Amino acid sequence: MSVHVTPFALKDAPALIERLLPVQKLSAEAYKEQMAVQGKTLTALGSYWKGRKPLILNKACILGCLLPATADAVRDLEIFEMLMAMDDESFVVRWKRCPKPKEILAKLSIERITDYFVVEPEEILEIAAPVDWSNPEYAEVKVTWREDISELERRRLEAQMLPRAPYRDRVDQAQRPEEVLETVHNHIWDAVNAHLGTNAQSLTDLVAQLGLMRFGHRPKLADTFCGSGQIPFEAARLGCDVYASDLNPVACMLTWGAFNIVGGSETSRESLARDQLDLVGRIQADVQKLGVESDGKGWRAKVFLYCMEARCPQSGWTVPLLPTRVVHNGQRVIAELVPDPIHKRYSIQIRTGVSAEEMAAAETGTLGREGKFGEAYLLHQVDETIYKTKISTLRGDYQKPDGTVGNRLRLWDKLDFMPRSDDLLQERLYCVQWYQRKKSGKGEEYEFRSVTKEDLRREQVVQGYIHEHLAKWQAEGWVPDMRIEVGGPPRYQGLDLVRARGWTHWHHLFNPRQLLVAGLVNQYSDARLKFPLTQLLNSSSKLSRWLPDSAGQVKGTFDNQALNTIFNYGSRSAFFAADLLTMTYKNFDCSSVQKTVRNIPADQIDTPCDLFITDPPYGDAVKYEEILDFFIAWLRRNPPTEFADWVWDSRRSLAIKGEDEDFRRSMVAAYKRMTECMPENGIQFIMFTHQSGSIWADMANIVWASGLQVTAAWYVVTETESALRQGSNVKGTVLLVLRKRRGLQKTTRDDLAWEIQEEVQKQVDSLAGLNQEAKGLYRDENVFEDADIQMAGYAAALRVLTRYAVIDGRDMTAEAIRPRVKGETTFVDSLIVFAVDTANQCLVPQGIPQAHWDRLGGAERFYLKLLDMEARGAKTLDNYQNFAKAFKVHDFKPLLASQKANDARLKSAVEFGRAEMSEGSELHQSVLRSVLYAVMELVNNVDGNEVLAHLTLNIANYYGDMTQRELAVELADYLAKRLAGLRPEEASAARVLRELVKNQRLG
Ligand SMILES: C[S@@+](CC[C@H](N)C(=O)[O-])C[C@H]1O[C@@H](n2cnc3c(N)ncnc32)[C@H](O)[C@@H]1O
């Protein structure tokens, strides 16, 4: 069938994402991708980058913007899920193992086996399956798929073999769609084309055709805060032309790498692999010439371990600063400190294969800490005396007249590259890990050894080399000469480097060996080979932790959130660096689309684009402009041609940060400019991490002032397991869909009230309806959970609000950028509060009449709503956080029995006991609290009459206001129903209470 798509046929069609998005499934997929850590597609280019937005989420956003929302929402959802490889038939490919025909016949009921399979010898089997293969007659039977069976038919059958697990579990077991991209979509095109009127055979075909139908050409997407390039890369992979820009040159470089290395053509990849090997060869040859990494007996150095060393002011001894003396767990290696009383110092003996007791004793080094975050101190013993000195005392910390802290550390010079002999803090090589090929020729063997005189001589060779070359290398730009500029609050990145070590320039974070290897790599590398350079810098600096776990690893500098100094570290040899320098990258050829990378502030874009998907800096998340100087320092003086037009400076003053006035002003400038570069039917998409309560007002202001209007909002949980483990601060991403605001619509606040209510209700009904209609598609799971519906409710409210340019005679664009006076509630703030309140009013759990709901306090609503969600299996803490904000619960923690990120739970009536009854509580004197109290008493077998007597006392105006009593009955009934599966004993008590109150004789 040949179908021609008509340009602009979808010009004004609403986008699918403006109506629906399978957020629950998407959260599961995004989570899976985040958990892949090093297996993520672009990570090999720069594992140090923080806050990558999952590619699968970006894909959903891009497709969701291009696809139309049709009159058939369920089919739209179905097609979208096919394109996202979320459908059953795609899981057949995503599943790690494909069932064999015989396995299918053993399990499934199939009316006529020969409809699908060829059986040899013919007619030996029964006509229908299942087949009992234990029958000895079938021993020689062969079964193969019929060749005329379509891909779809085959997958449909195979899909029936998949375990019927909840979606999240299924995703957990399966591969990610991008891991099977070549084949995963093969079965969908007939269905997709029939629904959309396209004739695509691949995602890139489809994107090109949808672009033509919407914009008249292949869609062009921009991301002006591109960071590591996750959004524009996904867009290019899907077949969009892309424009990416960022203020930070390291971000631009990563995006360039995503396009040109991971997205490079196959031939470019082959030449890269060759060049990587050449690079390694050159470096190793140079190092070999110096003879500083081999012991002369066939062993090569893998890792050099260094520690700080300082003189204990009390004992006069010079002591190595080691948080632990364990060197390696697997081989049971420890560092033993052997006192040398004559020189008042320690020699360090490395011992391998020690006893378990010795390993345990070696856990304690010479550094202790008062509590987890307390100050570090030096601890050592001479004869019977134990000496303990705070590190701050060692450094000679003192308070300056201006209140800041100074110390006696010497500040290093530009040409320093190691401590001077009279510096307070020295650095010392204390162990070398060596390796050689095994005699058998298979694999390698490793040894940890004490430092010998020969090792020290080799150290001197390296030091001499750096001494001789540093000035020239700095002038050439092969090693840094850039000063460390300390960052601002709240993290003051870089301050610790200066204050705790006296380092003033970025090359001070590298020892002579590290400078040697990285300096050589920098000299010999072109644009593509700068990626291994940055990976090497990350994995071999004085902030690279040595982990004595079984593999023995040097960790990345950026494995930590902050640039904080450490006391001992691992330094990779040139030979060990080869691992990083020859890293292989994934390959998705995107060479057929246009890609632009620019290093400019977001508000300077001048390129027309159809779609803008951005993930701007928000709140106190990562301070890119402070931490990336670590790399900029290495690249700024001599960048390769491809990066030469970029400003190799973090331009902190231009970076958008914080949440205050400046933040809003810069965001408005950026989004206004983007809106100007967007056609009338273009779509904007803002992603941000939902942390602050004031976010809705901030975003509404930005949207208004930029000439945009909200059309939808979604919430996707994107945190990883490790983030979850850190405790209660669960993070998700809010997706805000925006269009240009058209015309100059005016309204009044009174009219808005009705309009918002209507729109929110319509939105809530539509998503709840879709939940029902998609039951078949979703088995027992919901497309949308309550939190999603709540978010969509907010979006609906914002949709109405931001549609208007003038409200109550006020120009909203001007209102939105009016500077705030601290503590003042602006007109916009009050509108947002009003809109969000209206949205919350619509989220009444089933079983509670609206009239009663309206009378409940925030904490009561919170408890009832969350109980409803718990009854349906919801457990994540972010629900509690979000709804606490929604219902304006000041502190929801006293209402919770568990605050675990993935296993949160409300307190039961019994767990409340007598708590939360008094005046300070947000449940004080509430009907709900009184009812829970009564349930607790009934569970504890208190006499019914007594329970009733207490209830009548606890509920204010019980006899005066009959509705209080009615509410108590309703709440008891509600608890009975919701608790039936959760806490049957309390459910039964609640039923008893309901009857007691109902049948109570009054008067
Ligand atoms: C949250 S990150 C984007 C992360 C990206 N989506 C990813 O997945 O890696 C925000 C980016 O905005 C950049 N940025 C900050 N201020 C900027 C400005 N004024 N103009 C352009 N980019 C800016 C930062 O350098 C950072 O890379």
The ligand as an ORCA input file, in Angstrom:
! r2SCAN-3c Opt
* xyz 0 1
  C      19.890     20.055     34.353
  S      21.227     20.303     33.264
  C      20.745     19.521     31.797
  C      20.993     18.041     31.868
  C      20.699     17.328     30.580
  N      19.303     17.317     30.240
  C      21.220     15.907     30.649
  O      20.401     14.953     30.547
  O      22.405     15.729     30.812
  C      21.151     21.997     32.977
  C      22.208     22.549     32.047
  O      21.969     23.940     31.902
  C      23.221     24.583     31.671
  N      23.045     26.024     31.884
  C      22.998     26.723     33.032
  N      22.781     28.021     32.782
  C      22.668     28.150     31.446
  C      22.412     29.234     30.577
  N      22.228     30.458     31.031
  N      22.351     28.989     29.266
  C      22.533     27.741     28.774
  N      22.791     26.686     29.544
  C      22.844     26.879     30.863
  C      24.164     23.853     32.599
  O      25.487     23.984     32.146
  C      23.659     22.419     32.514
  O      24.370     21.706     31.564
*
